[in-house]
Amino acid sequence: MWDRLRPSPATLGTASAGEGMVVGIIDTGYSPGHPSFAADASYSNPTRRRAKTFNTTCQEGQGFPTSTCNLKVIGCKFFYRGMGNESTIATNYPNETLSCSDAAGHGSHTASTAAGNWGVAVPGDKYGPQWTAKLSGAAPRARIVSYKALWGGSGTAADIIAALEAAVQDGVDVINYSVGSSQGESLRDIISEAFMQAARAGILCVASAGNDGDTGTVTNSMPWAVTVAASTHDRTLSARFSVSGSDFVGASVNRKGVGPAPAVLAVAAAKEGANLTEANLCYANTLNPALVTGKIVICDRGIIPRVDKSKNVAAAGGVGMVMLNTPDTPDNTVADTHSVPSVHLKAAYRDPVRQLASQPDASGVITEFFPAYGNTAPQIAAFSSRGPTRAAGGRLLKPDITAPGQDILAAWAPRQDFNPNFAIVSGTSMSSPHVAGIAVLLRQRFPRWSPMAIKSAMMTSAYQTTRTGNTGQVFGDPFDFGSGHVDPLKALNPGLVFDSNFEDWQNFLCGVERKPEDTWCSVCDVSPAKCNPDNFNAPSISLPDLQPGLKRSFTRVVQPGLKRSFTRVVQNVELGRNATFTASVSFNSGNASAYLSAEVSPATFTVNRGRIKTLTISITVKPGAPFGTYMFGAITWTSNLGSTARIPLAVKTVPFATVPASVTLSTAQQPSVSGRYSVTAAFSGTLELTAYGAVPAVVVTGTASDKSSFLGFSVPEGLAYARFALFAQDYSGNPELDLFVFNPTLTAVWQSAQPGSDEAVLMRNPSPGQYILQVYANYSSTAIPELKARLSLHPICI
């Protein structure tokens, strides 16, 4: 792709890839002086295609004069007022300085992945003599502006929005946002709407999909942004743990090995009085230094961050760590940067390792890491958040696309406990800047394309099968990877693009989340088709509520051939002039073809370059289709000039044709009220309903000795819905609280991190058991005297 962007055959692709473009990174800042961000004489202030010179500022900070920026990182700004004042940062984040400098490393990693310099050498003595590597960002000649809105890895909506506003004013071409989101069932939160305004200003916004791994956990589901999942590459980084004559290989990036050294189970080395469950997970202050010093400690994976386990082992005097997956945790292994030599092993090794380490005088060795190549790839990373999205009632297909996000080597901030320049890290935070950098290159190549045209080009040209190892295998479904894995070269000639603009986004919001104050939604009353979310011109299709019969009564007669029809508008961007496109339909999930069919009208059409064509797509649900199960497929347009444009399709059939999402009754003026609502069934026979009244909340309180406290809730069987909530009325001064909910097996976590004290986590069909709630007093230097949480449990009513 780089070679396709060079101005002449005599110019190296690396010397021009991203030239003149600017990417904004909203993150933890950047590491000045890192070679990924160095500027030489070949750099100059980028001249904008919009006939002006790019102007930004380099904000002065503590130990950070304005001369720190250069012609590679041409500007930086930091935002902290949402956290409090200068003393708040100093007190809560002692490793931070009030400047653009990156103390966490995360922002340096994402910035260098998107647009770091080409050919940056990783010193061999830092990762061992067997490792030689050179780094490059996806758009190595692009300029960077760093917007520091995260401190210690956390941030407030106020600071993030301020950073977005600054990026819009500066006029960057692409924004990378490798930040998790508490966005759940709404696209109307303030951060989402701020990103919509950035996209309206012509900036392509790229965001990470989240690292929760489970179905339905994808975040940053904004239709005006690119939501990126994480996948693997063909390289694995491994180390060997040898104990009592047996060898076990797992994920690792150890620069040095350790051992022979005594091996001990963490639970057997617990402090007196420590919680043994927490000790087994290597929580802080649970390990006895007298039993740990000089030893390799065996910890279970789960609950606390993986890297915190090795930090806690080191704090207790341990010299190495083995982390074991359990039957209840994801079985992927991750090569993290740890505080002591460590190796991460699969669950299959758990029992034999624990048995061997339990023997008297057990001794172990952890080797330095060794790379291996040729693995089957890509695969979706186990931690990558999946669809369907809860936003827009599931009428968006998210994530949009995937890119490498596991074991990514890139720049890092100086640290005392590891290589001060580089780190190997995993997450959708790492996959997002890959796509942001590719988007920069597409903007360079097609300066007149809109943000959504670039998004479409990447999505419709993506691939869905493995490229190395066992090749040709489909490695997921649309809820894993959206359209598939980004293919930079094919994105240069997508054939067709599906474009949308601010008016389209507003109409979509009117169709899925209309509010009384949305005066612009009056267009929906005049032209309902404009606000029909099925007609939103996305390069994907999600129909979460298709019915095989539609009859407004409690009796249904299945009608073969019943259709739902909607439109898409395509624009010919084929590199030739005129092109003829032909549509084909495929279904790739089980027996979906037995229950679904799709038609495109016209099936074949000819259109001039740059012209648009409106298409009608009809999805037919056949009799006997199962309820409540998603089925997947795709529609592909192939041109006579060789390009292909593919959009994924997700369809779920439901037993009700129409049912209100919620019914609100107020008892403020009288002790009892009644209401009426209508439903339309999609099956024949008798509809039996059981009525339940409002459910009072269960209140649990606890005293927080620090800024964080754990509370327990018991959830019984047979629930359709559970709501965990904090209310500002329960706290004085509306402190900044965040709510985290862990499931009974401690394998999943949900979070709500809105500004203030009003937080809520909503669960449909929750598994029974004991749930753990963590309430964290974020950005506050004082403890909350009493924590209070409320749980509403709604039984299944049908």
Disulfide bonds with the S-S distance in Angstrom:
Cys58-Cys69 2.05
Cys76-Cys100 2.44
Cys282-Cys299 1.95
Cys510-Cys521 1.87
Cys524-Cys531 1.90
